[in-house]
Amino acid sequence: MPRSATNILDISELPAPKRREARDFVQFLLSKCEKKRTPVSKRFAVLIDKPLTVESLEIPSRTLPVAFQTPIKVSEYVKMSRDEIYDEI
């Protein structure tokens, strides 16, 4: 990024932790503006989507069944704490 009078901000009056936080935030914003990487190719999709059998060893598909991909309509959400969820496992 070229430096000019329009994009220089004097943060020297801020305490050190606040300056660090401001620099981190600017770095975050700049990372959002970077060019996006090219998407990953789907060349291994066949190996993941279908079960694979090698001799007597069968490796199941690593994709979720269709039932997991369709939403379930619920009338009311049940609020649970994290501890309650782990108690049921």
C-alpha positions as a Markdown table, in Angstrom:
| # | Residue | x | y | z |
|---|---|---|---|---|
| 1 | Met | 0.0 | 0.0 | 0.0 |
| 2 | Pro | 1.6 | 3.3 | -1.0 |
| 3 | Arg | 2.0 | 5.8 | 1.8 |
| 4 | Ser | 0.6 | 9.3 | 1.4 |
| 5 | Ala | -0.8 | 12.0 | 3.6 |
| 6 | Thr | -4.3 | 10.5 | 3.1 |
| 7 | Asn | -3.6 | 7.1 | 4.6 |
| 8 | Ile | -1.3 | 7.9 | 7.5 |
| 9 | Leu | -3.0 | 7.9 | 10.9 |
| 10 | Asp | -1.1 | 9.2 | 14.0 |
| 11 | Ile | -1.8 | 6.8 | 16.9 |
| 12 | Ser | 1.3 | 7.7 | 18.9 |
| 13 | Glu | -0.9 | 9.3 | 21.7 |
| 14 | Leu | -2.6 | 6.0 | 22.4 |
| 15 | Pro | -1.2 | 3.6 | 25.1 |
| 16 | Ala | 0.9 | 0.7 | 23.8 |
| 17 | Pro | -1.9 | -1.9 | 24.1 |
| 18 | Lys | -4.3 | 0.2 | 22.2 |
| 19 | Arg | -1.8 | 0.9 | 19.4 |
| 20 | Arg | -1.2 | -2.8 | 19.1 |
| 21 | Glu | -4.9 | -3.4 | 18.9 |
| 22 | Ala | -5.3 | -0.7 | 16.2 |
| 23 | Arg | -2.5 | -2.2 | 14.2 |
| 24 | Asp | -4.0 | -5.7 | 14.5 |
| 25 | Phe | -7.4 | -4.4 | 13.4 |
| 26 | Val | -5.8 | -2.6 | 10.3 |
| 27 | Gln | -4.0 | -5.9 | 9.4 |
| 28 | Phe | -7.3 | -7.7 | 9.7 |
| 29 | Leu | -9.0 | -5.2 | 7.4 |
| 30 | Leu | -6.1 | -5.4 | 4.9 |
| 31 | Ser | -6.3 | -9.2 | 4.9 |
| 32 | Lys | -10.0 | -8.9 | 3.9 |
| 33 | Cys | -9.0 | -6.9 | 0.8 |
| 34 | Glu | -6.4 | -9.4 | -0.4 |
| 35 | Lys | -7.1 | -11.4 | -3.5 |
| 36 | Lys | -9.0 | -14.6 | -2.9 |
| 37 | Arg | -7.2 | -17.8 | -3.6 |
| 38 | Thr | -8.5 | -20.0 | -6.4 |
| 39 | Pro | -10.9 | -22.6 | -5.2 |
| 40 | Val | -9.7 | -26.1 | -4.5 |
| 41 | Ser | -10.3 | -28.5 | -7.3 |
| 42 | Lys | -12.7 | -31.4 | -6.9 |
| 43 | Arg | -10.3 | -34.0 | -8.2 |
| 44 | Phe | -10.5 | -36.1 | -5.0 |
| 45 | Ala | -14.3 | -35.8 | -4.7 |
| 46 | Val | -14.9 | -39.3 | -6.1 |
| 47 | Leu | -12.6 | -40.7 | -3.4 |
| 48 | Ile | -14.6 | -39.0 | -0.7 |
| 49 | Asp | -18.1 | -39.3 | -2.0 |
| 50 | Lys | -18.2 | -43.1 | -2.6 |
| 51 | Pro | -17.1 | -46.0 | -0.4 |
| 52 | Leu | -13.7 | -47.4 | -1.3 |
| 53 | Thr | -12.8 | -51.1 | -1.1 |
| 54 | Val | -9.2 | -52.1 | -1.1 |
| 55 | Glu | -8.8 | -55.9 | -0.9 |
| 56 | Ser | -10.8 | -56.9 | 2.2 |
| 57 | Leu | -10.8 | -53.4 | 3.7 |
| 58 | Glu | -13.8 | -51.2 | 3.1 |
| 59 | Ile | -13.5 | -47.4 | 3.7 |
| 60 | Pro | -16.9 | -45.8 | 4.0 |
| 61 | Ser | -17.9 | -42.6 | 2.3 |
| 62 | Arg | -16.8 | -39.4 | 4.2 |
| 63 | Thr | -19.8 | -37.4 | 3.1 |
| 64 | Leu | -23.0 | -37.1 | 5.3 |
| 65 | Pro | -26.1 | -39.0 | 4.2 |
| 66 | Val | -28.9 | -37.0 | 2.5 |
| 67 | Ala | -30.9 | -37.1 | 5.7 |
| 68 | Phe | -28.4 | -34.8 | 7.3 |
| 69 | Gln | -28.5 | -32.3 | 4.5 |
| 70 | Thr | -32.3 | -31.8 | 4.7 |
| 71 | Pro | -33.5 | -29.4 | 7.4 |
| 72 | Ile | -35.9 | -30.5 | 10.1 |
| 73 | Lys | -38.7 | -28.1 | 10.9 |
| 74 | Val | -39.1 | -27.6 | 14.6 |
| 75 | Ser | -41.8 | -25.6 | 16.4 |
| 76 | Glu | -39.6 | -24.6 | 19.4 |
| 77 | Tyr | -35.9 | -24.7 | 20.2 |
| 78 | Val | -34.9 | -26.3 | 23.4 |
| 79 | Lys | -32.2 | -24.3 | 25.3 |
| 80 | Met | -29.5 | -26.5 | 26.8 |
| 81 | Ser | -26.3 | -25.7 | 28.6 |
| 82 | Arg | -23.0 | -27.2 | 27.4 |
| 83 | Asp | -22.9 | -29.5 | 30.4 |
| 84 | Glu | -26.3 | -30.9 | 29.6 |
| 85 | Ile | -25.3 | -31.7 | 26.1 |
| 86 | Tyr | -22.2 | -33.6 | 27.3 |
| 87 | Asp | -24.2 | -35.5 | 29.9 |
| 88 | Glu | -26.3 | -37.1 | 27.2 |
| 89 | Ile | -23.3 | -38.4 | 25.2 |
